[in-house]
Amino acid sequence: MKRKLMLAASLLAVSFMSVAFTIDQQPKPWNAPDKDAKTVNPVKSSAASIAAGKTLWGTHCSSCHGKTGLGDGSKAAQLKTQPSDFSKAAFQSQSDGSLFYKVEVGRDDMPSFKKKIPDTEDIWNLVTFMRTLKK
């Protein structure tokens, strides 16, 4: 009887630890402030803006987010959090202003690109390119 109680207690403890670990690994919501989220992209989507954004993507983003935005870049496995799949509706439903904010400010494994991409038009071009990654 004692063995069964010890086994049950051990299994219960492992179950709680497993749930706690799983909850801890869930991505924290990342919402841009309303003011930023409502900012409209001043760069019109065009072949030139998409090409400019694609160049920036190759330089700054693809190593983590992958060539096509699936979150499968060469550095993705080294990160604490899995990069988002940019082709999914959850990503694509975010406003351009939210995407701009996240690129500029960063959080956790996602660095701020405010200094690396100081020209705001370039970040808007990058946002415009991100829109092409949908399925």
C-alpha positions as CSV (number, residue, x, y, z in Angstrom):
1,M,0.0,0.0,0.0
2,K,2.8,2.4,0.9
3,R,4.5,1.7,-2.5
4,K,1.3,2.5,-4.3
5,L,0.9,5.7,-2.4
6,M,4.5,6.7,-3.1
7,L,4.1,5.9,-6.8
8,A,0.8,7.8,-7.0
9,A,2.4,10.8,-5.3
10,S,5.4,10.7,-7.6
11,L,3.2,10.5,-10.7
12,L,1.2,13.4,-9.4
13,A,4.3,15.5,-8.8
14,V,5.6,14.7,-12.3
15,S,2.2,15.7,-13.8
16,F,2.2,19.0,-12.0
17,M,5.8,19.7,-13.1
18,S,4.9,18.8,-16.7
19,V,1.9,21.2,-16.7
20,A,4.0,24.0,-15.1
21,F,6.7,23.5,-17.8
22,T,4.2,23.5,-20.6
23,I,2.5,26.7,-19.3
24,D,5.9,28.3,-18.9
25,Q,6.8,27.6,-22.5
26,Q,3.6,29.2,-24.0
27,P,4.4,32.4,-25.7
28,K,3.4,35.5,-23.8
29,P,1.0,37.7,-25.7
30,W,2.8,40.6,-27.4
31,N,0.5,43.4,-28.3
32,A,1.7,46.8,-29.6
33,P,0.4,49.8,-27.7
34,D,-2.8,51.1,-29.4
35,K,-1.2,54.2,-30.7
36,D,1.5,52.2,-32.5
37,A,-0.9,49.4,-33.6
38,K,-3.1,52.1,-35.3
39,T,-0.2,53.6,-37.3
40,V,-0.8,53.2,-41.0
41,N,2.0,52.1,-43.2
42,P,3.0,55.1,-45.3
43,V,4.8,52.9,-47.8
44,K,2.6,51.7,-50.6
45,S,3.1,48.1,-51.6
46,S,5.0,47.9,-54.8
47,A,7.6,45.8,-56.5
48,A,10.3,48.2,-55.3
49,S,9.1,48.3,-51.7
50,I,8.8,44.5,-51.5
51,A,12.3,44.1,-53.1
52,A,13.7,46.5,-50.6
53,G,12.0,44.7,-47.7
54,K,13.2,41.3,-49.0
55,T,16.8,42.5,-49.0
56,L,16.5,43.7,-45.4
57,W,14.8,40.4,-44.5
58,G,17.7,38.4,-45.9
59,T,20.2,40.6,-44.0
60,H,18.4,40.8,-40.6
61,C,15.5,38.3,-40.3
62,S,16.0,35.1,-42.2
63,S,18.6,33.6,-39.8
64,C,15.8,33.2,-37.2
65,H,12.6,33.5,-39.1
66,G,13.7,31.5,-42.2
67,K,13.8,32.4,-45.8
68,T,10.0,32.2,-46.2
69,G,9.0,33.3,-42.6
70,L,8.1,29.8,-41.2
71,G,10.3,30.3,-38.1
72,D,12.8,27.8,-39.3
73,G,15.9,29.8,-39.7
74,S,19.4,28.5,-38.9
75,K,19.4,30.2,-35.5
76,A,15.8,29.4,-34.5
77,A,16.8,26.2,-32.6
78,Q,19.1,28.3,-30.4
79,L,16.4,30.6,-29.2
80,K,14.4,30.3,-26.0
81,T,11.1,30.9,-27.9
82,Q,10.2,29.5,-31.3
83,P,10.0,32.3,-33.9
84,S,6.4,32.8,-35.2
85,D,5.2,31.4,-38.5
86,F,4.6,34.5,-40.5
87,S,2.5,32.7,-43.1
88,K,-0.3,32.0,-40.5
89,A,-3.4,34.0,-40.2
90,A,-2.6,34.9,-36.6
91,F,0.5,36.8,-37.7
92,Q,-1.0,38.2,-40.9
93,S,-4.0,39.6,-39.0
94,Q,-1.8,42.0,-37.0
95,S,-1.8,45.6,-38.2
96,D,1.2,47.0,-40.1
97,G,1.7,49.4,-37.1
98,S,2.0,46.4,-34.7
99,L,4.6,44.7,-37.0
100,F,6.5,47.9,-37.3
101,Y,6.5,48.4,-33.5
102,K,7.7,44.8,-32.9
103,V,10.6,45.2,-35.4
104,E,11.6,48.5,-34.0
105,V,11.3,47.7,-30.3
106,G,11.9,44.0,-30.0
107,R,11.3,41.7,-27.0
108,D,13.1,38.8,-25.4
109,D,14.9,36.8,-28.2
110,M,13.6,39.3,-30.8
111,P,16.1,42.2,-30.8
112,S,15.3,45.8,-31.4
113,F,16.2,46.9,-34.9
114,K,15.9,50.6,-34.1
115,K,19.7,51.1,-34.5
116,K,20.3,48.4,-37.1
117,I,17.6,49.7,-39.4
118,P,17.5,53.4,-38.4
119,D,15.5,54.6,-41.5
120,T,11.8,54.1,-40.7
121,E,11.0,53.8,-44.4
122,D,13.2,50.7,-44.4
123,I,11.2,49.1,-41.6
124,W,8.0,49.9,-43.4
125,N,9.4,48.2,-46.5
126,L,10.2,45.2,-44.3
127,V,6.6,45.1,-43.1
128,T,5.4,45.3,-46.7
129,F,7.6,42.3,-47.5
130,M,6.3,40.4,-44.5
131,R,2.8,40.6,-46.0
132,T,4.0,38.5,-49.0
133,L,4.8,35.6,-46.7
134,K,1.2,34.5,-46.2
135,K,0.0,31.2,-47.5
